[in-house]
């Protein structure tokens, strides 16, 4: 499943990078994906929305086994 998540993240990274941010995969366990938002996403008040409405929504749409996405 980790490989599927990495491929799905690669598809959305360009949108984050266009705004100076990025996302990196930390772990995948029992349907919970842990990521780290980097770059301009660090400290951005909109990063929580980006995580849930952007990253989590995209991963769940492509990989039904994903239950939730958390950021560290």
N, C-alpha and C positions, 0 to 999 in steps of 0.2 A: 504494500500500500504506500510505503514511503516514496517509491519511484513515481507512482501516479500523482501524489501530492506535489512532488518536485516539478513534474511536467506541467501540472495545472498552475502552479505558482509562476513558472516561467512565462506563461501566457499573460499574466496580469502585471508582471514586474515593470513592463515598459510604461504603463500608466502611472505607476508610483514614481518611477525614475524621471518621468517628464516633469514632475513637481518637486524634484530634489530628494525624494525618499526612496526607500527600498524595503524589501521584506526578505528574511532568510529563515529557512526551516531549521527548527531546533530539534523537534521530536514528533513522533507519531505513535500514539499508544491508545489502544481500545477506542478508536474512533475520535480521539481528541488530538487535534493538531496544535502544536506549540510553535509559535513563530516569534521572531524578533523584528520589530520595525526599526529601521535605521535611517540615517540621513535626516532630512527635513521632518520626517515623521516623529522623531524624538522630541518630546515636549510640545508637539502641536496639539492644540485643543480639539482638533477634528480627528485625531488618530484613532480614537475609539470607534467613531463612525466609519472610518476607512476600514478598520478591522472587521467590524460586523457587517456593514452593508456592502463592502467591496470584497475583501479577502474571503471571509466566511461564506458569503453568498455564492461567490464564484466556485469555491471548492466544493460546497454541497451540491451545486448544480452539476458539476462534472463527476463527483465521486460520492454517491449516495451513502457510503459507509461512514463518511465524516459526520460526526455528531455535533461538534463545536470546534471553534478555533479560539485559542487563548494566546495572549502576548505576554512575554516576560520582559 
